């Protein structure tokens, strides 16, 4: 398995070590799992080019619908 050197500040490595200890994992395995999760939640390559690519007539803007027809939000 290839190796990778990563430079972390003291606070980050301390947090990684503590989280690895709590999770009963090595720091390497903890970081591998975190990277796997991060990369699996990203949009796939080329996703942004899909905008406007559907020519199906059911994907058309409906006439007479505007944001002014939307329900007013409550003020917090």
C-alpha beads as a LAMMPS data file, in Angstrom:
LAMMPS data file: protein, C-alpha beads

76 atoms
75 bonds

1 atom types
1 bond types

-500.0 500.0 xlo xhi
-500.0 500.0 ylo yhi
-500.0 500.0 zlo zhi

Masses

1 110.0

Atoms # bond

1 1 1 0.000 0.000 0.000
2 1 1 1.415 3.433 -0.901
3 1 1 2.350 5.832 1.878
4 1 1 1.677 9.553 2.098
5 1 1 3.220 12.139 4.401
6 1 1 0.814 14.751 5.729
7 1 1 1.887 17.764 7.759
8 1 1 -0.576 18.758 10.482
9 1 1 -0.459 21.412 13.167
10 1 1 -0.194 20.300 16.803
11 1 1 -3.874 20.862 17.578
12 1 1 -5.072 18.835 14.569
13 1 1 -2.759 15.879 15.202
14 1 1 -3.772 15.853 18.886
15 1 1 -7.445 15.735 17.877
16 1 1 -6.761 13.005 15.313
17 1 1 -4.886 10.904 17.878
18 1 1 -7.668 11.324 20.448
19 1 1 -10.401 10.463 17.949
20 1 1 -8.425 7.449 16.755
21 1 1 -7.976 6.280 20.366
22 1 1 -11.713 6.684 21.106
23 1 1 -12.622 4.872 17.880
24 1 1 -10.052 2.133 18.535
25 1 1 -8.368 2.873 15.195
26 1 1 -4.900 3.843 14.116
27 1 1 -4.475 7.486 13.074
28 1 1 -3.794 6.240 9.549
29 1 1 -7.071 4.296 9.443
30 1 1 -9.003 7.230 10.922
31 1 1 -7.668 9.578 8.228
32 1 1 -8.309 6.998 5.497
33 1 1 -11.929 6.652 6.627
34 1 1 -12.349 10.440 6.810
35 1 1 -10.957 10.886 3.286
36 1 1 -13.158 8.081 1.937
37 1 1 -16.234 9.756 3.449
38 1 1 -15.199 13.189 2.137
39 1 1 -14.595 11.952 -1.384
40 1 1 -17.830 9.955 -1.534
41 1 1 -19.898 13.078 -0.768
42 1 1 -18.436 15.180 -3.577
43 1 1 -20.251 15.791 -6.840
44 1 1 -19.051 13.501 -9.642
45 1 1 -16.742 14.861 -12.339
46 1 1 -18.658 16.753 -15.017
47 1 1 -21.777 17.210 -12.870
48 1 1 -21.857 20.970 -13.521
49 1 1 -22.101 20.369 -17.279
50 1 1 -25.480 18.633 -16.855
51 1 1 -27.351 21.913 -16.300
52 1 1 -29.720 22.426 -19.224
53 1 1 -28.936 19.053 -20.778
54 1 1 -32.432 17.569 -20.318
55 1 1 -34.671 18.275 -23.289
56 1 1 -37.707 16.407 -21.952
57 1 1 -40.803 18.642 -22.133
58 1 1 -41.730 17.809 -18.531
59 1 1 -38.658 19.755 -17.359
60 1 1 -39.933 23.124 -18.530
61 1 1 -40.615 26.190 -16.382
62 1 1 -44.316 26.408 -15.657
63 1 1 -45.965 29.623 -16.835
64 1 1 -47.449 31.933 -14.220
65 1 1 -45.281 30.709 -11.348
66 1 1 -43.069 33.286 -9.701
67 1 1 -41.302 33.798 -6.396
68 1 1 -43.954 36.332 -5.447
69 1 1 -46.385 33.382 -5.218
70 1 1 -44.231 31.783 -2.523
71 1 1 -45.285 31.667 1.125
72 1 1 -43.788 34.419 3.282
73 1 1 -41.186 33.226 5.773
74 1 1 -41.583 33.801 9.465
75 1 1 -39.253 36.304 11.014
76 1 1 -37.148 34.854 13.809

Bonds

1 1 1 2
2 1 2 3
3 1 3 4
4 1 4 5
5 1 5 6
6 1 6 7
7 1 7 8
8 1 8 9
9 1 9 10
10 1 10 11
11 1 11 12
12 1 12 13
13 1 13 14
14 1 14 15
15 1 15 16
16 1 16 17
17 1 17 18
18 1 18 19
19 1 19 20
20 1 20 21
21 1 21 22
22 1 22 23
23 1 23 24
24 1 24 25
25 1 25 26
26 1 26 27
27 1 27 28
28 1 28 29
29 1 29 30
30 1 30 31
31 1 31 32
32 1 32 33
33 1 33 34
34 1 34 35
35 1 35 36
36 1 36 37
37 1 37 38
38 1 38 39
39 1 39 40
40 1 40 41
41 1 41 42
42 1 42 43
43 1 43 44
44 1 44 45
45 1 45 46
46 1 46 47
47 1 47 48
48 1 48 49
49 1 49 50
50 1 50 51
51 1 51 52
52 1 52 53
53 1 53 54
54 1 54 55
55 1 55 56
56 1 56 57
57 1 57 58
58 1 58 59
59 1 59 60
60 1 60 61
61 1 61 62
62 1 62 63
63 1 63 64
64 1 64 65
65 1 65 66
66 1 66 67
67 1 67 68
68 1 68 69
69 1 69 70
70 1 70 71
71 1 71 72
72 1 72 73
73 1 73 74
74 1 74 75
75 1 75 76
